[in-house]
């Protein structure tokens, strides 16, 4: 991990800093300046959720859904440790994450 941010504003500042430091627009994967990140409103999240549900239903109806059961995905059983870790992450209220240089960076939501 390169850095840690407690707020969205700090995360935006760090993003701008590292894009400039690594010149990642010209010689990397960034296509625009950083630092303009925002959180989605509840209404926006609901619209995205509905759109994804409709898209999956449409693909299932066409027989082209992206999830295919294979010997690797069917019959998977979670260990108790995996279940606990997933549960802890899912219940962390007031926190979100963003990928920074390919690493998940946790930050407090505003």
HELIX and SHEET records of a PDB file:
HELIX    1   1 UNK A    8  UNK A   21  1                                  14    
HELIX    2   2 UNK A   42  UNK A   62  1                                  21    
HELIX    3   3 UNK A   80  UNK A   90  1                                  11    
SHEET    1   A 2 UNK A  95  UNK A 100  0                                        
SHEET    2   A 2 UNK A 103  UNK A 108 -1                                        
END                                                                             
